[in-house]
Amino acid sequence: MDAAAMNAPVQPTSLQDVLSFAAHHATISRSEGAEMHAAAGVKQLRTLFDIPLDTTPRDAVAVLAELVEAAKPGLSATTSPGFLSWVIGGSHPAGVAADWLTSAWGQNAAIYQCAPSAAVAEEVASKWLLELLSLPPECSVGFTTGATMATFTCLSTARLALLDRLGVRIEECGLAGAPPLEVFIGDDAHVTNFAALRYLGFGSDQIRRVACNDGGTFELQALAKAMEDSAAAAKIVIGQAGQMISGAFDDFAALAQLCSEHQAWLHVDGAFGMWVRASERRRFLAKGAELADSWSVDGHKWLQLPYDCGFAITRHAQYHRRAMTMDASYLTRDECDGRHPSDYVPELSRRARGFPAWVMMQVLGRDGIGQMVERHCAAASELAARIDGIEGVELCHAPTINQLALRLTGIDDAQGDALTHAMTERLNATGRHFLKTAQWRDHTIMRVSIMGHETDAQTVAGLARDIEVLCREHTADANAAFACNN
């Protein structure tokens, strides 16, 4: 081959060929499904992915084919009905399709002038979101990567607002010399809240961890005493709508009253639990949540959006914008009354998350979202009823919404923990379910999270049958071992 031929550029693969290949293999993946839990080891995956980096361009379809083969052994079936280990939605096909269009359009949803359609889609989806969650229409909404950054955004807004009310403008003087600010949070709150506080520079001395009740939510008398004993000039309280293990809800009316007495900011971690407000039968659980100052909510949970999407919602739009806005001469905002999405999130360059959110709210509709919430909660109750009749298995709490925790009993706690872990592994080995253990009240539990849009009563009935069969087998093995030893 002559030098000219060797240096000739690779002919670009046609747009149709590239996107058709991706659509074809994505459809196969969703139709056939991945392994319930990817069993590939890190060495295998490194061997598949860690190929030499070519010095010259390559055909795009050929590279995509290599990606498909390399990724396949390490993909978990997170969109499967039997994926019950974490509170992960099923990435509804309509949301996935909207996300593909979002990527193909390549809009940078920073300011209106950069992506007008993306800005207006966010504006309208924000309005619908507030309607679905029955929150005040004047609230502002930021489209974040998920609940972690939504919490970061809301707490950043809270800090700015509280200090501003004390006459401290942190945009000018920073935090040095600012009055003390304390955060009151339950011992059983989700780890992402603690992470967001750390990112914002709150140390353990400024975080007052408060005792929780059996459901993992605030013990109200303990919270009231902690707030009364605090000498901090400003206070933030973080409540829970859907505790990660029990699914329990704080008493938001009581929290709001306490916060009013102390001029404190009330934030609600409602990553998945706030969605019960879209359900006629379940909305009472989050009664009073509308009294809060801010809320963090995930879109990839009960809205079934593909990753990544969360919502940072605040009652105080002016502080929200002050906390997040980035200004520069090249960010032309003149002669425009449209929304600037980056005014509400800690990102400038970002994908247009409003398009998939707009699509999913339309596809599911108000009733569809509420009915899905009710179906999942009913499935959790159905599973609890079936489990309750299986000897050797105990429920750790009655289901409040879609969360269930159970464990196996043994001659002592240590054996019960070991049996629970072993049962979880055996259930996962069937290929029909994927579950994980967690620690709760000093015990190992099996955590069941019913969240995928295709998960229903039939799914949990199959899980209950498998648990019963495996329990019988364990009992038979134990009796045989006892007979041999005696």
C-alpha positions in Angstrom: 0.0 0.0 0.0 1.4 3.4 -1.0 1.9 6.3 1.5 -1.1 8.2 0.0 -3.4 5.3 0.6 -2.2 4.7 4.1 -2.8 8.3 5.0 -6.2 8.6 3.4 -8.9 9.3 5.9 -11.4 6.6 6.9 -14.7 7.3 5.1 -17.2 8.4 7.7 -20.0 5.9 8.3 -23.3 7.3 7.3 -25.5 8.8 10.0 -28.2 6.3 9.2 -25.9 3.3 9.5 -24.6 4.4 12.9 -28.0 5.2 14.4 -29.6 2.2 12.9 -27.0 -0.1 14.4 -27.5 1.5 17.8 -31.3 1.2 17.6 -31.1 -2.4 16.4 -28.9 -3.5 19.3 -30.7 -1.5 21.9 -34.0 -3.2 20.8 -32.3 -6.6 21.1 -31.0 -5.8 24.5 -34.4 -4.7 25.8 -36.2 -7.6 24.2 -33.8 -10.4 25.3 -32.8 -8.8 28.5 -29.4 -8.8 30.2 -28.3 -11.1 33.0 -30.3 -10.3 36.1 -27.1 -9.5 37.8 -24.0 -9.2 35.7 -21.6 -11.9 36.9 -18.6 -10.8 34.8 -15.5 -10.2 36.9 -13.4 -7.1 36.6 -10.5 -8.9 35.0 -12.8 -10.2 32.2 -14.2 -6.7 31.6 -10.8 -5.1 31.6 -9.6 -7.6 29.0 -12.6 -6.8 26.8 -12.5 -3.0 27.1 -8.7 -2.4 27.5 -7.8 -2.8 23.8 -5.0 -0.7 22.2 -5.9 2.8 21.2 -5.6 3.1 17.5 -3.5 5.9 16.0 -5.9 6.3 13.0 -9.6 6.8 12.8 -11.8 3.7 12.7 -15.2 2.8 11.3 -17.9 3.8 13.8 -20.1 0.8 13.3 -17.2 -1.6 13.9 -16.3 0.2 17.1 -19.9 0.2 18.3 -20.0 -3.6 17.6 -16.9 -4.0 19.8 -18.7 -1.9 22.5 -21.7 -4.2 22.4 -19.6 -7.3 22.8 -17.4 -5.8 25.5 -20.3 -4.4 27.6 -22.7 -7.4 27.3 -21.2 -9.6 30.1 -21.2 -6.7 32.6 -24.7 -5.3 32.0 -27.3 -5.9 34.8 -31.0 -6.2 33.9 -31.9 -2.9 35.7 -35.0 -2.6 33.4 -36.3 -6.1 34.3 -39.4 -6.5 36.5 -37.3 -8.8 38.8 -34.7 -6.2 39.5 -35.7 -5.4 43.1 -32.4 -4.5 44.9 -32.4 -0.7 44.6 -35.0 2.0 44.0 -34.3 2.1 40.3 -37.0 2.8 37.7 -37.3 0.8 34.5 -36.2 3.4 32.0 -39.5 3.4 30.1 -39.0 3.0 26.3 -40.7 6.3 25.5 -38.2 8.1 27.9 -35.3 6.2 26.2 -36.5 7.2 22.8 -36.8 10.9 23.9 -33.3 10.6 25.4 -32.0 9.3 22.0 -33.5 12.3 20.3 -32.0 14.6 23.0 -28.5 13.2 22.2 -29.1 13.4 18.5 -30.2 17.0 18.7 -27.1 17.8 20.7 -28.6 20.8 22.5 -26.7 22.4 25.3 -29.4 23.5 27.7 -27.5 26.3 29.4 -29.3 29.5 28.4 -32.4 30.1 26.3 -30.5 31.5 23.3 -28.4 28.4 23.0 -31.4 26.0 23.0 -34.8 27.7 23.0 -36.8 24.5 22.6 -34.9 22.8 25.5 -35.6 25.8 27.7 -39.3 25.9 27.0 -39.6 22.1 27.4 -38.1 22.4 30.9 -40.4 25.3 31.7 -43.5 23.4 30.8 -42.3 20.1 32.3 -41.6 22.1 35.5 -45.2 23.4 35.6 -46.5 19.8 35.1 -44.2 18.5 37.8 -45.5 21.0 40.4 -49.1 20.0 39.4 -48.4 16.3 39.8 -46.8 16.8 43.2 -49.4 19.4 44.3 -46.7 21.9 45.1 -47.1 25.7 45.0 -47.1 26.9 41.3 -44.6 29.7 42.1 -41.9 27.2 43.0 -38.7 27.1 40.9 -37.4 23.8 39.4 -33.9 22.8 38.5 -33.2 19.7 36.3 -30.2 18.0 37.9 -28.4 14.7 37.4 -30.3 13.1 40.3 -31.5 13.6 43.9 -27.9 14.0 45.2 -27.3 17.2 43.2 -30.9 18.2 43.7 -30.3 18.1 47.5 -27.0 20.0 47.0 -28.8 22.7 45.0 -31.6 23.0 47.5 -29.3 23.1 50.5 -27.1 25.7 48.8 -30.2 27.8 48.3 -31.2 27.3 51.9 -27.8 28.4 53.2 -27.8 31.5 51.0 -31.4 32.4 52.0 -30.9 32.0 55.8 -27.7 34.0 55.9 -29.2 36.7 53.7 -32.0 37.0 56.1 -29.4 37.6 58.8 -27.8 40.4 56.7 -24.9 38.3 55.4 -24.5 38.2 51.6 -22.2 35.2 51.0 -21.8 36.2 47.4 -19.7 39.1 48.6 -18.1 38.1 51.9 -18.1 34.3 51.6 -18.7 32.1 54.7 -15.8 33.4 56.7 -17.2 35.0 59.8 -20.8 34.1 58.9 -23.1 33.3 61.9 -23.3 29.6 62.8 -25.7 27.4 60.9 -26.8 24.0 62.0 -28.5 21.2 60.1 -30.9 18.7 61.9 -31.1 15.4 60.2 -32.4 11.9 61.2 -29.9 9.2 62.0 -31.5 7.0 59.4 -31.5 9.6 56.6 -30.2 8.6 53.1 -26.4 8.9 52.6 -26.8 11.3 49.8 -28.0 14.0 52.2 -24.8 13.7 54.2 -22.8 13.8 50.9 -24.5 17.0 49.8 -23.8 18.6 53.2 -20.1 17.6 52.9 -19.9 19.1 49.4 -21.2 22.3 50.8 -18.6 22.4 53.5 -20.7 21.4 56.5 -18.7 19.5 59.1 -19.9 17.0 61.6 -19.9 19.7 64.3 -22.6 21.6 62.3 -24.7 18.5 61.6 -27.0 17.4 64.5 -28.0 13.8 64.0 -31.4 13.2 65.7 -32.8 9.9 67.0 -35.3 8.1 64.8 -38.3 6.0 65.5 -38.8 2.4 64.3 -39.7 3.6 60.8 -36.4 5.5 60.4 -38.0 9.0 60.5 -37.6 11.8 63.1 -38.5 11.1 66.7 -40.2 14.5 67.1 -39.6 15.1 70.7 -35.9 14.5 70.2 -35.9 16.9 67.3 -37.7 19.6 69.2 -35.3 19.3 72.1 -32.3 19.4 69.8 -33.6 22.5 68.1 -34.4 24.2 71.4 -30.9 23.4 72.8 -29.2 24.8 69.7 -27.7 28.3 69.8 -27.2 28.5 66.0 -28.4 31.7 64.4 -29.9 29.7 61.4 -31.2 26.2 61.1 -32.0 23.7 58.4 -34.2 20.6 59.0 -34.1 17.7 56.5 -37.2 15.5 56.5 -37.9 12.3 54.6 -40.7 11.4 52.2 -40.0 7.6 51.8 -37.3 6.3 54.1 -34.9 4.1 52.1 -35.6 0.9 54.1 -39.1 1.2 55.5 -40.6 3.7 53.1 -41.9 5.7 56.1 -42.8 9.4 56.0 -42.0 12.2 58.5 -44.9 14.1 60.0 -44.5 17.2 57.8 -47.1 19.3 59.5 -45.3 18.9 62.7 -41.9 19.5 61.1 -43.2 22.7 59.5 -44.6 23.9 62.8 -41.2 23.4 64.5 -39.4 25.1 61.6 -41.8 28.0 61.8 -41.0 28.4 65.5 -37.3 28.5 64.9 -37.4 30.4 61.5 -35.7 27.3 60.1 -35.6 26.0 56.5 -37.4 22.7 55.9 -36.1 20.5 53.1 -37.7 17.3 52.1 -35.7 14.4 50.7 -38.5 13.0 48.5 -36.3 11.1 45.9 -39.0 8.6 45.4 -41.6 9.1 48.2 -42.8 12.5 46.9 -44.4 10.7 43.9 -47.1 9.3 46.2 -48.7 12.8 45.9 -49.6 11.8 42.4 -51.7 9.0 43.8 -55.2 9.6 45.1 -55.0 6.7 47.5 -51.4 7.3 48.8 -51.0 11.1 48.8 -52.1 11.3 52.4 -48.7 9.8 53.4 -47.0 13.0 52.3 -49.6 15.3 53.7 -48.0 18.6 54.7 -45.0 18.2 52.5 -46.2 21.2 50.5 -45.3 23.4 53.6 -41.6 22.8 53.2 -39.2 25.3 51.6 -37.5 22.8 49.2 -37.8 19.3 47.9 -35.4 16.9 46.1 -37.0 14.4 43.7 -35.7 11.8 41.3 -37.0 11.5 37.7 -35.4 8.0 37.1 -37.6 6.5 39.9 -41.4 6.7 39.6 -41.3 8.9 36.5 -39.4 6.0 34.8 -36.9 8.4 33.1 -33.6 7.0 31.9 -30.6 8.2 33.7 -29.8 11.0 34.5 -32.6 13.3 35.8 -33.5 14.7 39.2 -35.5 17.8 40.3 -34.4 20.5 42.7 -37.5 22.3 43.7 -37.7 25.4 46.0 -40.4 27.8 47.2 -38.0 30.7 46.9 -37.1 31.2 43.3 -35.1 34.4 43.8 -32.7 32.7 46.2 -32.6 29.6 44.0 -31.3 31.7 41.1 -28.9 33.7 43.2 -27.4 30.4 44.5 -26.9 28.9 41.0 -26.7 31.6 38.3 -23.5 31.9 36.3 -22.9 35.2 34.4 -20.4 36.0 31.7 -20.3 38.4 28.8 -20.6 35.6 26.2 -23.8 34.2 27.9 -26.1 36.6 26.1 -29.4 36.9 28.0 -30.6 40.2 26.5 -34.0 40.7 24.9 -35.3 37.4 26.2 -38.0 36.5 28.7 -37.4 32.7 28.3 -36.1 30.4 31.0 -32.3 30.0 31.4 -32.0 26.3 32.7 -28.5 26.9 34.1 -29.9 29.5 36.6 -31.3 26.6 38.6 -28.5 24.0 38.6 -24.7 23.8 39.3 -24.0 23.1 35.6 -23.5 25.2 32.6 -22.9 22.7 29.8 -25.6 20.1 30.3 -28.0 17.9 28.3 -31.5 18.9 27.7 -33.2 16.9 30.4 -36.6 18.6 29.8 -37.3 16.7 26.6 -37.5 13.2 28.2 -39.3 14.6 31.2 -41.9 16.3 28.9 -42.4 13.1 27.0 -42.8 10.8 30.0 -45.3 13.0 31.8 -47.4 13.1 28.6 -47.0 9.3 28.0 -48.0 8.3 31.5 -50.3 11.1 32.3 -51.4 12.2 35.8 -53.6 9.1 36.3 -50.9 6.7 34.8 -48.3 7.9 37.3 -50.7 7.6 40.2 -51.8 4.2 39.1 -48.3 2.9 38.8 -47.5 4.1 42.3 -50.6 2.4 43.6 -49.7 -0.8 41.7 -46.2 -1.0 43.2 -47.5 -0.3 46.7 -50.2 -3.0 46.3 -47.5 -5.4 45.1 -45.4 -4.7 48.2 -48.5 -5.4 50.4 -49.2 -8.6 48.4 -45.6 -9.8 48.9 -45.8 -9.0 52.6 -49.0 -11.1 52.9 -47.4 -14.1 51.1 -44.2 -13.8 53.1 -46.1 -13.7 56.4 -47.2 -17.3 55.8 -43.7 -18.8 55.2 -42.2 -20.4 58.2 -38.7 -19.2 59.0 -39.1 -15.7 57.4 -40.1 -12.6 59.2 -41.0 -9.1 58.0 -39.0 -6.3 59.5 -41.8 -3.8 59.1 -45.2 -3.6 57.4 -45.0 -2.0 54.0 -45.8 1.7 53.9 -45.4 2.1 50.1 -43.1 0.0 47.8 -40.3 -0.9 50.2 -40.1 -4.2 52.0 -37.5 -5.6 54.3 -37.4 -9.3 55.5 -35.0 -11.6 57.1 -34.7 -15.3 57.9 -34.8 -16.5 61.5 -32.2 -18.7 63.1 -31.2 -20.0 66.5 -29.6 -16.6 67.1 -29.1 -13.3 65.4 -25.8 -14.3 63.8 -27.3 -17.4 62.2 -30.3 -15.3 61.0 -27.9 -12.8 59.4 -26.0 -15.6 57.7 -29.2 -17.3 56.5 -30.6 -14.0 55.1 -27.4 -13.5 53.1 -27.4 -17.0 51.8 -31.1 -16.8 50.8 -30.4 -13.6 48.9 -27.6 -15.2 47.0 -29.7 -18.3 46.2 -32.6 -16.1 44.9 -30.2 -14.2 42.7 -28.8 -17.5 41.3 -32.2 -18.4 39.9 -31.8 -15.6 37.4 -35.4 -14.5 38.0 -34.6 -11.8 40.7 -31.9 -9.5 41.8 -31.9 -8.5 45.5 -29.3 -7.1 47.9 -28.9 -7.2 51.6 -28.5 -4.2 53.9 -28.0 -3.5 57.6 -31.1 -2.4 59.6 -31.4 -2.2 63.3 -28.1 -4.2 63.7 -29.5 -7.1 61.6 -28.8 -8.2 58.0 -32.0 -7.8 56.0 -33.1 -8.5 52.4 -34.3 -5.2 50.9 -37.0 -5.4 48.3 -37.6 -2.3 46.2 -40.6 -2.4 43.8 -40.0 0.3 41.3 -39.7 -0.9 37.6 -42.6 0.1 35.4 -43.2 -3.6 34.5 -43.0 -4.9 38.0 -46.3 -6.1 39.4 -48.1 -8.6 41.7 -47.2 -11.5 39.4 -43.5 -10.6 39.8 -43.7 -10.6 43.6 -45.8 -13.8 43.6 -42.9 -15.6 41.8 -40.5 -14.2 44.3 -42.6 -15.4 47.2 -42.8 -18.9 45.7 -39.1 -19.1 45.3 -38.5 -18.0 48.9 -40.9 -20.6 50.1 -39.3 -23.4 48.1 -35.8 -22.4 49.2 -36.9 -22.2 52.8 -38.4 -25.8 52.5 -35.1 -27.0 51.0 -33.1 -25.3 53.9 -35.4 -26.9 56.5 -35.0 -30.4 54.9 -31.2 -30.0 54.7 -31.1 -28.9 58.3 -33.2 -31.9 59.4 -31.0 -34.3 57.5 -27.9 -32.8 59.0 -29.4 -33.1 62.5 -30.3 -36.8 61.8 -26.8 -37.6 60.7 -25.2 -36.0 63.7 -27.5 -37.9 66.1 
